[in-house]
């Protein structure tokens, strides 16, 4: 579980990111989860975008992706989602205590 200070820190880092994963008309599919898993493994902090043609609510998509990938939901703003999962091998983001 992330503290408020850690969440603020990650929001600031995620603000400058471009969305890597896009969730389209079919919502959360196996391929979306797979590409998000790869992105989280490589980068730890990932921004995803829910496209306008997606029939599901953005918050529902965010919670489902967080649950399926084992990541922390940092922020949902509009149609953008920021997710964080620390790397087991070599973490690159140092969270404040």
C-alpha positions in Angstrom: 0.0 0.0 0.0 1.3 3.4 -1.0 1.3 6.3 1.5 0.1 9.7 0.5 3.6 11.1 0.1 4.6 8.2 -2.1 1.5 8.6 -4.2 2.2 12.3 -4.6 5.8 11.5 -5.7 4.6 9.0 -8.3 2.0 11.4 -9.6 4.6 14.0 -10.2 6.8 11.5 -12.1 3.8 10.2 -14.1 2.7 13.6 -15.1 5.5 13.9 -17.7 4.9 10.4 -19.2 3.2 9.6 -22.4 0.5 6.9 -22.5 2.1 3.6 -23.5 -0.9 1.3 -23.3 -4.3 2.1 -24.8 -7.6 0.4 -23.8 -10.0 0.4 -26.7 -13.5 -0.8 -27.6 -13.1 -4.3 -26.2 -12.0 -3.0 -22.8 -9.5 -5.0 -20.7 -8.4 -7.9 -22.8 -5.6 -10.5 -22.4 -3.4 -8.6 -24.9 -3.9 -5.3 -23.0 -3.0 -7.0 -19.7 0.1 -8.7 -21.3 1.4 -5.4 -22.8 0.8 -3.6 -19.5 2.7 -6.4 -17.7 5.7 -6.0 -20.0 5.6 -2.2 -19.7 5.5 -2.4 -15.8 8.4 -4.9 -15.8 10.5 -2.6 -18.0 9.5 0.8 -16.5 7.8 0.4 -13.1 5.6 3.5 -13.7 3.2 3.4 -16.7 0.6 5.7 -18.0 -2.4 4.1 -19.9 -5.2 5.8 -21.7 -8.8 4.6 -22.0 -10.0 5.5 -25.5 -13.4 7.2 -26.1 -14.9 4.1 -27.8 -14.3 1.9 -24.6 -17.7 1.0 -23.1 -16.4 0.6 -19.6 -15.9 3.4 -17.0 -12.3 4.6 -16.6 -12.2 3.9 -12.9 -13.5 0.4 -13.3 -10.8 -0.3 -16.0 -8.2 1.2 -13.7 -9.1 -1.0 -10.7 -9.3 -4.1 -12.9 -5.9 -3.5 -14.5 -4.4 -2.9 -11.1 -5.8 -6.1 -9.8 -4.8 -8.2 -12.8 -1.2 -6.9 -12.9 -0.6 -6.7 -9.2 0.2 -3.1 -9.4 -0.7 0.0 -7.4 -3.2 2.5 -8.8 -1.5 5.9 -8.5 -4.0 8.1 -10.2 -7.0 8.4 -12.5 -7.5 11.7 -14.3 -10.0 11.9 -17.1 -9.2 9.0 -19.3 -5.6 8.5 -18.1 -4.5 5.9 -15.6 -1.1 5.8 -13.8 0.0 2.4 -12.5 3.1 1.5 -10.4 4.7 -1.8 -9.7 8.2 -1.9 -8.2 10.8 -4.0 -10.0 12.0 -7.1 -8.1 15.4 -7.3 -9.8 16.6 -3.7 -10.1 14.2 -1.0 -8.9 14.9 2.4 -10.6 12.4 4.5 -8.7 13.3 5.3 -5.1 10.1 6.1 -3.1 10.2 8.5 -0.2 9.6 6.9 3.2 
